[in-house]
Amino acid sequence: MSESSMIGTRIRERRVINGLKQSDLARQVGISPSYLNLIEHNRRRIGGKTLIKLADALQVEPTLLSEGAEATLISALREAAGRPDGHTAELDRTEEFAGRFPGWAQLLSSLNARVTDLERTVETLTDRLAHDPHLAASLHEVISTVTAIRSTSSILVETESLEPEWQNRFHRNINEESSRLAEGAEALVRYLEGAANSEAEIRSPQDEMVAFLDHHGFHFPQLEGTAEAAAIKAVLDQDAIMHSDVARRLARDALAQYQADARRLPLSEMLAKVQDCGPDPEQISMAFDCDLPTVFRRLAALPADLVGPVGLLTCDAAGTVLFRKPMDGFAMPRDAGACALWPLFQVLGQPQVPMRRRLRQSGRGQNVVLAFAVAEQVAAATFVRPALMRGHMLLLPDADSEQGSPLQDVGSSCRICPLRNCPARREPSIIMDGF
């Protein structure tokens, strides 16, 4: 049932809440009870003046009767209904539910948002446990220290006659190892304290660079139309996000590439073409006679309010992600170990051959995106070195014109992927095996 046709239902629910009889409300508004009955059963349209009178009599805003629950609440409920938990919700009655039970609807929406945040935290912790070298080193330090203390204690317990000199030495070792264990445990706790705020956590030079680019929306107006290195230096000098020299070097390389792409595809011409044909990389590439990787990077660098959401991933021939611009609805692991089914990795075996796929990422939401991928040769082969390849994958929202096209199910990372019987799986998933 459409939102506009729910006006009568909302009037009836509000009247019942206020404890009014149908005849009393009709008398206050100046209409017949039979006509009000038809309105309440959504069998008659209601005029603007009558709606205002009904709103006054029911002591609510007219928009609450005409529009019902806010669109954001409706959207949140539909998102909750789309969770892959095996339960089927009545999507066609979402607006009715929100209108009749706004409190319950808001509670359900809040709980779904909370569950989503907790799932994201679990995914982050899982990713860290699997791939974080700092965490692995900290755990190894704690385990090694515990093992040393246990070995020393065993000697003291199992050796009946031990010279005082050796006893003192073992006692000293236990004391030193205990202090070392306490320091290691404290460092590990401090490191894990940031897990709850996983979205803001930065843990590597590449993370710092991505945070710097994201802070600027991946768009730098001051670098448009200029080839001066001083412009890049000015941008970096104003930054307070990156703390390591490695991150600043990565950012400098990314901004230099941005400058080169901006000279090849000027902002004004790109925006005009996007307005003409949309963010279609193939049409833009043909219009400007430009290679696809440059078009991918340029689309990802356009203002989001003008081009919409755009994601970008770049990797080398080993599959290590070199650059990423995240896109809502498509999870991107921060380290190596992304899904091998992504077109990003498939094109590495066929350079200069573009690929276009509709991807549905398994897990929360199961969003569908449109992926464009291509691989380029960045260094020619020699007699002593193979050609160096680089893969690029552009992500755009699924277009209406693509509805009905084949879908390819992919994951994000094997460790947190629910896909069963996947031939590309490298390791078991904690989602299927449980905690």
Protein Blocks (a to p, Z undefined) as FASTA:
>chain_A
ZZklmmmmmmmmmmmmnopafklmmmmnopafklmmmmmnopaccdfklmmmmmmmnopa
fklmmnmpafklmmmmmmmmmpcghpacdfklmmmmmmmmmmlmmmmmmmmmmmmmmmmm
mmmmmmmmmmmmklmmmmmmmmmmmmmmmmmmmmmmmmmbacfklmmmmmmmmmmmmmmm
mmmmmmmmmmmmmmmmmmlpcfbfklmmmmmmmmnoopafklgopabfklmmmmmmmpck
bmbfklmmmmmmmmmmmmmmmmmmgfklmmmmmmmnopafklmmmmnopafklmmmmmmm
pcfklnopaddddddfkopafbdcddehiacdfbghiafkbmklmmmmmghiacdddddd
ehehiaacddddddddfbdcdfkbccddddddddddddfklgoiacddddfbfklccbgh
iakbfbdcfklnoZZ
